[in-house]
Amino acid sequence: MLSAPRLILVDLDGTLLGADGAVSERNAAALSRATDAGSRVVVATGRPARLLGPIRKSLQSSIALCYNGAIVLDLASGAIIDSHLLEGRLFRDAVEALRGEGLEFVVGVEGMPEVGIRTEPGFRPGAAIPRASLDELTTAGIVKGLVRANADQFGAVWDALERFPDTLTVTRSGVDGLIEVSAVGVTKGGVIDGLARGWGIPSAEAIAFGDMPNDLEMLRWAGWSVAMGNAEPEVKLVASEVAEDHDADAVAKVLERWF
């Protein structure tokens, strides 16, 4: 990428955030300079909206794609701009089909921001998380389904969920044993493509930063993509370049080429 990017897409955990879970002064300053120069900054994360409090203070002018793009949030106001929900019935049907094949796992769901996370009784961690049956969990639209399998079953459950490409999108973002399920087509890359078209910004003028498989579609979409030094191998393979680790202000060091 020779010219300054008009659109900057940045993942949070393992990418923009340091080991302390905060945006460093150098990263924040680089993004602020980019915004002042006319670039649009979009945070793209698997996190729920309720866990973006500190980020909103650091990046008040930004838009965030939460739950891997299922919720589009205005960081300054906290208002939901758009949502892409997974029909509960489709998630329930997939879960019941897989269990009918003898696969063992437990599930949870992320509802709209005011609902939060709810899980089956056997799901961990979090003793304070509300527990319910599968039928109760899937009575309405959900922003993200959560499937937790042990090490012996993880691969088989993942492969089985991918047999529903017409109804589900399957990914993960680094939490051991946890598979994330969204509505078909809901990925960071898919959602930002629609937003960027509305802003009149082609993918060739975008740069994306990430470290985990849930960043892959976003990295492939952007004209220039940057994997963190701590990124998983499959992420590094698709990136235009590999930067330093997330805890070394890697995002800022790249953006300082232009800002």
C-alpha positions in Angstrom: 0.0 0.0 0.0 1.6 3.2 -1.2 -0.9 5.8 -0.3 -2.5 6.5 3.1 -5.4 4.1 3.8 -8.9 5.7 3.9 -10.2 2.9 6.0 -8.5 1.3 9.0 -9.9 -2.0 10.4 -8.4 -3.2 13.6 -9.1 -6.2 15.8 -8.9 -5.8 19.6 -7.6 -8.7 21.7 -4.2 -9.8 20.5 -4.0 -6.9 18.0 -4.7 -3.4 19.2 -4.8 -4.1 22.9 -1.7 -4.8 24.9 -1.2 -7.6 27.4 -2.8 -5.3 30.0 -6.0 -5.2 27.9 -5.7 -1.5 27.2 -5.1 0.7 24.1 -1.5 2.0 24.5 -0.9 5.7 24.2 1.1 5.2 21.0 -1.6 3.1 19.3 -4.3 5.6 20.4 -2.3 8.5 19.1 -1.7 6.9 15.7 -5.4 6.2 15.3 -6.3 9.7 16.4 -3.9 11.2 13.8 -5.4 8.9 11.1 -8.9 10.1 12.0 -7.8 13.7 11.9 -6.3 13.1 8.5 -9.7 11.9 7.2 -9.3 8.1 7.5 -12.2 6.1 9.0 -11.3 3.8 11.9 -13.4 0.7 12.5 -12.9 -1.6 15.4 -13.7 -5.2 14.5 -14.0 -7.7 17.4 -15.6 -10.9 18.6 -16.3 -9.1 21.9 -19.8 -8.2 23.0 -20.8 -4.5 23.1 -20.9 -4.6 26.9 -17.1 -5.2 27.1 -16.1 -2.1 25.1 -16.3 0.5 27.9 -12.5 1.3 28.1 -12.2 1.1 24.3 -15.0 3.6 23.8 -13.1 6.1 25.9 -10.0 5.7 23.8 -11.6 5.7 20.4 -14.7 7.8 20.7 -14.9 8.6 17.0 -14.9 5.0 15.9 -17.4 2.4 14.8 -17.2 -1.1 16.2 -18.2 -4.4 14.7 -19.1 -6.5 17.7 -19.7 -10.3 17.9 -17.6 -10.6 14.7 -19.9 -8.2 12.9 -23.3 -9.2 14.1 -23.7 -5.8 15.8 -22.5 -2.6 14.3 -22.0 -0.1 17.2 -21.4 3.7 17.3 -18.6 3.8 19.9 -19.2 7.5 20.7 -22.9 7.1 21.7 -23.2 3.4 22.2 -26.0 3.2 19.8 -26.6 0.2 17.6 -26.4 1.1 13.9 -27.2 -2.3 12.5 -27.6 -5.9 13.5 -27.4 -9.3 11.8 -29.1 -11.9 13.9 -28.9 -15.7 13.8 -32.4 -17.3 13.9 -32.5 -19.3 17.1 -34.3 -22.1 15.4 -31.5 -22.7 12.9 -28.9 -22.9 15.7 -31.1 -25.3 17.7 -31.7 -27.5 14.7 -27.9 -27.8 14.1 -27.2 -28.5 17.7 -29.8 -31.2 17.9 -28.6 -32.8 14.7 -25.0 -33.0 15.9 -26.0 -34.4 19.3 -28.1 -37.0 17.5 -24.9 -38.2 15.9 -23.3 -38.7 19.4 -21.2 -35.6 19.6 -20.8 -34.2 23.1 -20.7 -30.4 23.7 -22.5 -27.7 25.5 -23.8 -24.4 24.2 -24.6 -20.8 25.1 -25.9 -17.8 23.2 -25.1 -14.1 23.1 -28.3 -12.1 22.9 -28.7 -8.4 22.1 -26.5 -6.2 24.3 -29.3 -5.7 26.9 -29.6 -9.5 27.2 -26.0 -10.7 27.4 -24.9 -14.3 27.6 -26.9 -17.3 28.6 -25.8 -20.9 28.6 -26.8 -24.5 29.2 -26.1 -25.7 32.8 -22.9 -27.6 31.8 -21.3 -24.6 30.1 -18.2 -23.0 31.8 -16.8 -20.6 33.0 -18.8 -18.0 34.9 -20.9 -19.1 37.8 -23.0 -16.0 37.6 -24.1 -16.7 33.9 -27.8 -17.4 33.6 -28.5 -21.1 32.7 -31.3 -22.4 30.6 -32.3 -25.3 28.4 -31.5 -25.4 24.7 -35.1 -24.7 23.8 -35.2 -21.7 26.2 -31.9 -20.3 24.8 -33.1 -20.4 21.2 -36.6 -18.9 21.3 -35.4 -15.6 19.6 -32.7 -14.2 17.4 -29.2 -14.3 18.8 -26.1 -12.4 17.9 -23.7 -15.3 18.4 -24.0 -19.0 19.4 -21.2 -20.5 21.6 -20.3 -24.1 21.4 -17.8 -25.5 23.9 -16.3 -28.9 23.3 -13.5 -30.7 25.0 -10.2 -31.4 23.2 -11.3 -34.9 22.1 -14.5 -33.7 20.4 -13.5 -30.2 19.3 -12.4 -31.1 15.7 -15.4 -33.3 15.1 -17.8 -30.7 16.4 -16.1 -28.0 14.3 -16.3 -30.1 11.1 -19.9 -31.0 11.8 -21.0 -27.4 12.2 -19.4 -26.5 8.9 -21.9 -28.9 7.2 -24.4 -26.1 7.6 -22.9 -23.4 5.2 -26.3 -22.2 4.1 -27.4 -21.2 7.6 -24.3 -20.9 9.9 -20.9 -19.2 9.9 -18.3 -20.9 12.1 -15.1 -19.4 13.5 -13.0 -19.0 16.6 -11.1 -16.3 18.3 -8.6 -18.0 20.6 -10.6 -19.1 23.6 -9.7 -22.8 24.3 -12.5 -25.2 23.3 -14.9 -22.4 22.1 -16.5 -22.3 18.7 -18.4 -19.2 17.7 -21.4 -19.4 15.4 -23.1 -16.6 13.6 -25.7 -16.2 10.9 -24.7 -17.1 7.4 -22.4 -14.5 5.8 -21.8 -12.7 9.1 -18.1 -12.2 9.3 -15.9 -9.1 9.9 -15.1 -9.0 6.2 -18.6 -9.5 5.0 -20.1 -6.8 7.2 -17.3 -4.3 6.5 -17.8 -4.8 2.8 -21.4 -3.6 3.0 -20.4 -0.6 5.1 -17.5 0.4 3.0 -19.6 0.3 -0.1 -22.0 2.8 1.6 -19.0 5.0 2.5 -17.7 4.9 -1.1 -14.4 3.3 0.1 -13.0 0.4 -2.1 -11.2 -2.5 -0.4 -8.0 -1.4 -2.2 -7.9 1.7 0.1 -8.4 -0.2 3.3 -5.8 -1.7 5.8 -6.7 -4.4 8.3 -5.0 -5.7 11.4 -5.7 -9.1 13.1 -4.3 -12.2 14.8 -7.0 -14.9 14.9 -9.2 -17.0 12.5 -12.2 -14.7 13.1 -10.1 -12.0 11.3 -9.4 -14.0 8.2 -12.2 -12.7 6.0 -11.5 -9.1 7.0 -7.8 -9.6 6.2 -8.6 -11.1 2.8 -11.0 -8.3 2.0 -8.7 -5.4 2.7 -6.2 -4.1 0.1 -3.4 -4.4 2.7 -3.5 -6.8 5.6 -1.3 -7.0 8.7 -0.9 -10.0 10.9 0.5 -9.5 14.4 3.7 -11.3 15.2 1.7 -13.3 17.8 -0.9 -14.3 15.2 -1.8 -17.9 14.5 0.0 -19.4 11.5 -3.0 -19.5 9.2 -3.5 -15.8 9.8 0.1 -14.9 8.9 -0.3 -16.9 5.6 -3.1 -14.7 4.3 -1.6 -11.3 5.4 0.3 -8.9 3.2 2.8 -8.5 6.0 3.6 -9.7 9.5 4.2 -7.0 12.1 5.6 -7.1 15.6 3.6 -8.5 18.5 0.5 -6.8 19.7 2.2 -5.8 23.0 4.9 -3.8 21.1 2.6 -1.1 19.6 2.6 -3.0 16.3 -0.5 -1.2 15.0 1.0 2.2 15.6 4.3 1.3 14.0 2.6 0.3 10.8 0.3 3.3 10.7 3.1 5.7 11.4 4.3 5.2 7.8 1.4 7.5 6.8 0.2 9.3 10.0 
